[in-house]
Amino acid sequence: MLEVDKSSNREAKKTGDPSFHSAYILPANEPERERLNQQSRFMTKAVFGGKLISTQTNISPGDEILESATGTGIWLLDLARELPTPVSLSGIDISSRLFPTNYPSNVTFSSQSVTSLPESWSNKFNLINQRLLTGALTKEQWPNALSELYRVLKPGGWIQLMETGPTPKMYSGPKMRRMVDSWASLYRLRGLVPDIQDILEQLLSEAGFVEVKKQTVPLPLSPGREDYEEHKKNIVGFFLAAKQPFLMTGQFESETEFDEALKEMQDEWNSSSQCWWEWAVFHSKKKENTEGM
């Protein structure tokens, strides 16, 4: 689940579905919970090589870890099974709708916006994890969010981020281009940043982070390749979950046209041997012995 401004409920009014919120283009309901859980574990396996923590961080008893935009909390819950209980795990999200109801005593969840974290959290966390806020934060919000994450990170602490967007490096053809260009248009209409993965390194440096590194992980959308089916399910699942916002842009005349376009894109994938989607992983840290900001 990505973070958005809860004060606006325009999306819910337009679609008649209260599970939609503001600029965030995906619902907050049980099917979305299942989709996000599957997505998180697939990304951990395929993008992070099976590692929940991919930074140089050495986690010790008493350390504190924050997940921004925790959504269902699945990353934290999986991490809790790997780490000793003396480690404190905190998950935040602007909406609590997808928070789990059962979790270990060393895990907490709270409704917070990444653009305005508690003042008492300065220099608090040894590690911060955040994935996929491309569809939530506007161009104006990104610098503020990164500044807040920098503030609450301990000196010497690490942050790991994962982003993607509607800018794949290799299209399967015109059918995919139509869907991806529609996705980019939807983001721009809402003030979002479809190419955030191309500028996030600079934004992290401007926020004060050091040792900023980016790793690009291409995953296949062509049949016969490893992880193809799971990756295809992930991408198609996003389009289906975001169908109502796509229809509201006027780029598709009907739900039927949208469904047909989505099927045509999948058919195009199946006939392509060289179609990839890029995911970007970022690691950076806060300077040692830095007080406050």
C-alpha positions as CSV (number, residue, x, y, z in Angstrom):
1,M,0.0,0.0,0.0
2,L,1.5,3.3,-0.9
3,E,1.1,6.6,1.0
4,V,-1.3,9.4,0.1
5,D,-3.1,12.3,1.5
6,K,-6.1,11.0,3.4
7,S,-7.9,14.3,3.5
8,S,-9.2,13.9,0.0
9,N,-11.8,11.4,-0.9
10,R,-12.5,12.5,-4.4
11,E,-11.6,9.1,-5.8
12,A,-14.1,7.4,-3.6
13,K,-16.8,9.8,-4.6
14,K,-16.1,9.4,-8.3
15,T,-15.9,5.6,-8.4
16,G,-18.5,4.9,-5.7
17,D,-15.9,2.7,-4.1
18,P,-14.7,3.9,-0.6
19,S,-11.6,1.7,-0.9
20,F,-9.9,4.2,-3.2
21,H,-8.1,7.2,-1.8
22,S,-6.9,10.5,-3.4
23,A,-3.9,10.3,-5.8
24,Y,-3.2,6.7,-4.9
25,I,-4.6,4.8,-7.7
26,L,-5.2,1.4,-6.1
27,P,-7.9,0.1,-3.8
28,A,-7.6,-0.9,-0.1
29,N,-9.6,-4.1,0.1
30,E,-9.1,-7.8,0.6
31,P,-8.3,-8.7,-3.0
32,E,-5.7,-5.9,-2.9
33,R,-4.3,-7.2,0.3
34,E,-3.7,-10.6,-1.3
35,R,-2.2,-9.0,-4.4
36,L,0.2,-6.9,-2.4
37,N,1.3,-9.9,-0.2
38,Q,2.0,-11.9,-3.4
39,Q,3.8,-8.9,-5.0
40,S,6.0,-8.3,-1.9
41,R,7.2,-11.9,-1.8
42,F,7.8,-12.1,-5.5
43,M,9.8,-8.9,-5.4
44,T,11.9,-10.0,-2.5
45,K,12.7,-13.2,-4.4
46,A,13.1,-11.8,-7.9
47,V,14.5,-8.3,-7.4
48,F,16.3,-8.7,-4.0
49,G,17.6,-12.2,-4.5
50,G,15.5,-13.5,-1.6
51,K,16.9,-11.0,0.9
52,L,14.5,-8.9,2.9
53,I,17.5,-6.7,3.9
54,S,19.9,-6.0,1.0
55,T,22.0,-3.2,2.5
56,Q,25.3,-3.5,4.4
57,T,23.4,-3.1,7.7
58,N,24.3,-5.5,10.5
59,I,21.2,-5.8,12.7
60,S,21.8,-6.2,16.4
61,P,19.5,-6.7,19.4
62,G,17.9,-3.4,20.4
63,D,18.0,-2.0,16.9
64,E,14.9,-0.4,15.4
65,I,13.6,-0.8,11.8
66,L,11.0,1.3,10.0
67,E,9.0,0.3,7.0
68,S,7.4,3.3,5.2
69,A,4.2,2.6,3.3
70,T,3.9,-0.8,4.9
71,G,0.4,-1.5,3.6
72,T,-0.4,-5.1,4.7
73,G,2.8,-5.2,6.7
74,I,3.9,-8.4,5.0
75,W,7.5,-7.3,4.6
76,L,7.7,-6.6,8.4
77,L,6.0,-9.9,9.3
78,D,8.4,-11.9,7.1
79,L,11.3,-10.0,8.6
80,A,10.0,-10.7,12.2
81,R,10.4,-14.4,11.5
82,E,14.1,-13.9,10.6
83,L,15.3,-11.5,13.3
84,P,15.6,-11.9,17.0
85,T,12.6,-10.5,19.0
86,P,14.8,-7.7,20.7
87,V,14.7,-5.9,17.4
88,S,11.8,-3.3,17.2
89,L,9.9,-3.3,13.9
90,S,7.6,-0.3,13.0
91,G,5.3,0.0,10.0
92,I,3.6,3.2,8.9
93,D,1.1,3.9,6.3
94,I,-1.3,6.8,5.7
95,S,-4.2,4.3,5.8
96,S,-4.6,1.5,8.4
97,R,-7.2,-0.4,6.3
98,L,-4.7,-3.1,5.3
99,F,-2.9,-3.4,8.6
100,P,-2.7,-7.0,9.9
101,T,-4.7,-7.9,13.0
102,N,-2.3,-10.5,14.4
103,Y,1.5,-9.8,14.7
104,P,4.4,-10.4,17.1
105,S,4.8,-8.1,20.1
106,N,8.0,-6.5,18.7
107,V,6.0,-5.2,15.7
108,T,3.9,-2.1,15.7
109,F,1.8,-0.3,13.1
110,S,0.6,3.3,13.0
111,S,-1.1,5.7,10.6
112,Q,1.5,8.2,9.6
113,S,2.4,10.1,6.5
114,V,6.0,9.8,5.3
115,T,5.9,13.5,4.6
116,S,5.3,14.4,8.2
117,L,6.8,11.9,10.7
118,P,6.8,12.4,14.5
119,E,9.4,14.9,15.8
120,S,10.3,12.3,18.5
121,W,11.5,10.0,15.8
122,S,14.7,12.0,14.9
123,N,17.7,9.7,14.7
124,K,15.7,6.7,15.8
125,F,15.9,3.9,13.1
126,N,18.9,1.8,12.1
127,L,17.2,0.8,8.8
128,I,14.4,2.0,6.7
129,N,12.6,0.1,4.0
130,Q,10.3,1.6,1.4
131,R,8.9,0.1,-1.8
132,L,6.8,1.5,-4.6
133,L,5.7,5.0,-3.8
134,T,5.8,5.9,-7.5
135,G,2.0,5.8,-7.5
136,A,1.5,7.9,-4.4
137,L,3.9,10.8,-4.0
138,T,3.7,13.9,-6.1
139,K,6.7,15.8,-7.5
140,E,6.4,18.3,-4.6
141,Q,6.1,15.5,-2.0
142,W,9.1,13.4,-2.9
143,P,11.8,15.8,-1.6
144,N,9.9,16.3,1.7
145,A,9.4,12.6,2.2
146,L,13.1,11.8,1.6
147,S,14.0,14.7,4.0
148,E,11.8,13.1,6.7
149,L,13.2,9.7,6.2
150,Y,16.7,11.1,6.5
151,R,15.8,12.9,9.7
152,V,14.5,9.7,11.4
153,L,17.4,7.6,10.3
154,K,20.2,7.2,12.8
155,P,23.6,8.4,11.8
156,G,25.2,5.6,9.9
157,G,21.9,4.0,9.3
158,W,20.8,2.7,5.9
159,I,17.7,3.1,3.7
160,Q,16.7,0.7,1.0
161,L,14.1,1.7,-1.7
162,M,12.5,0.0,-4.7
163,E,10.7,1.8,-7.4
164,T,9.5,1.3,-11.0
165,G,7.2,3.2,-13.3
166,P,5.6,3.2,-16.8
167,T,9.0,3.6,-18.5
168,P,10.0,0.1,-19.5
169,K,13.3,0.0,-21.5
170,M,12.0,-2.7,-24.0
171,Y,8.4,-2.8,-25.2
172,S,6.9,-5.9,-26.7
173,G,5.2,-3.7,-29.3
174,P,2.4,-1.2,-29.8
175,K,-0.1,-3.0,-27.6
176,M,2.2,-2.7,-24.6
177,R,3.1,0.8,-25.5
178,R,-0.6,1.8,-25.4
179,M,-1.1,0.5,-21.9
180,V,2.2,1.8,-20.5
181,D,1.7,5.3,-22.1
182,S,-1.8,5.3,-20.6
183,W,-0.3,4.5,-17.2
184,A,2.2,7.4,-17.6
185,S,-0.7,9.7,-18.5
186,L,-2.6,8.7,-15.5
187,Y,0.3,9.4,-13.2
188,R,0.9,12.8,-14.8
189,L,-2.8,13.7,-14.5
190,R,-2.5,13.1,-10.7
191,G,0.8,15.0,-10.3
192,L,2.8,11.9,-9.8
193,V,6.3,11.2,-11.2
194,P,6.3,8.3,-13.7
195,D,10.0,8.4,-14.1
196,I,11.0,8.6,-10.4
197,Q,13.4,5.7,-10.8
198,D,15.5,7.9,-13.1
199,I,15.8,10.8,-10.7
200,L,15.7,9.2,-7.3
201,E,19.5,9.0,-7.0
202,Q,19.7,12.8,-7.3
203,L,16.8,13.3,-4.9
204,L,18.5,11.1,-2.3
205,S,21.7,13.0,-2.6
206,E,19.9,16.3,-2.3
207,A,18.2,15.1,0.9
208,G,21.6,14.5,2.4
209,F,22.1,10.7,1.9
210,V,25.6,9.5,1.0
211,E,26.9,6.3,-0.7
212,V,23.8,6.4,-3.0
213,K,23.8,3.3,-5.2
214,K,21.3,2.2,-7.8
215,Q,20.8,-1.3,-9.1
216,T,18.6,-2.0,-12.1
217,V,16.9,-5.4,-12.2
218,P,15.2,-6.3,-15.5
219,L,12.6,-9.0,-15.2
220,P,11.2,-10.8,-18.3
221,L,7.7,-10.5,-19.8
222,S,8.5,-13.0,-22.5
223,P,7.5,-16.6,-22.1
224,G,9.9,-19.3,-21.4
225,R,12.1,-17.2,-19.1
226,E,12.5,-17.6,-15.4
227,D,9.9,-15.8,-13.3
228,Y,7.9,-15.0,-16.4
229,E,4.5,-16.2,-15.1
230,E,4.8,-14.6,-11.7
231,H,6.1,-11.3,-13.2
232,K,3.3,-11.3,-15.7
233,K,0.7,-11.9,-13.0
234,N,2.2,-9.0,-11.0
235,I,2.0,-6.5,-13.9
236,V,-1.5,-7.6,-15.0
237,G,-2.7,-7.6,-11.4
238,F,-1.7,-3.9,-11.2
239,F,-3.7,-2.9,-14.3
240,L,-6.8,-4.8,-13.1
241,A,-6.6,-3.3,-9.6
242,A,-6.2,0.2,-11.2
243,K,-9.0,-0.3,-13.8
244,Q,-11.3,2.4,-12.4
245,P,-8.7,5.2,-12.3
246,F,-7.7,4.2,-15.9
247,L,-11.3,4.5,-17.1
248,M,-11.6,7.9,-15.4
249,T,-8.8,9.3,-17.6
250,G,-10.9,8.9,-20.7
251,Q,-8.2,7.0,-22.5
252,F,-10.6,4.0,-22.8
253,E,-14.2,4.4,-23.9
254,S,-15.4,1.5,-21.8
255,E,-14.4,-1.3,-19.4
256,T,-14.7,-3.7,-22.4
257,E,-12.2,-1.7,-24.4
258,F,-9.8,-1.7,-21.4
259,D,-10.1,-5.4,-20.9
260,E,-9.5,-6.0,-24.6
261,A,-6.4,-3.8,-24.6
262,L,-5.0,-5.6,-21.6
263,K,-5.5,-9.0,-23.2
264,E,-3.9,-7.7,-26.5
265,M,-0.9,-6.6,-24.4
266,Q,-0.6,-10.1,-22.9
267,D,-0.9,-11.7,-26.3
268,E,1.9,-9.5,-27.6
269,W,4.1,-10.6,-24.7
270,N,3.4,-14.2,-25.6
271,S,4.7,-13.6,-29.1
272,S,7.8,-11.7,-28.0
273,S,11.1,-13.1,-27.1
274,Q,12.7,-9.9,-25.8
275,C,10.3,-8.0,-23.5
276,W,11.5,-6.7,-20.1
277,W,10.4,-4.5,-17.3
278,E,12.9,-2.7,-15.1
279,W,12.8,-2.5,-11.4
280,A,15.2,-0.1,-9.6
281,V,16.7,-0.7,-6.1
282,F,18.4,2.1,-4.2
283,H,20.7,1.9,-1.2
284,S,22.0,4.9,0.7
285,K,23.0,5.9,4.2
286,K,23.0,8.8,6.6
287,K,26.3,10.3,7.4
288,E,28.1,9.1,10.5
289,N,28.0,11.3,13.6
290,T,25.3,13.7,12.2
291,E,23.0,15.3,14.7
292,G,19.5,16.2,13.7
293,M,19.4,16.8,10.0
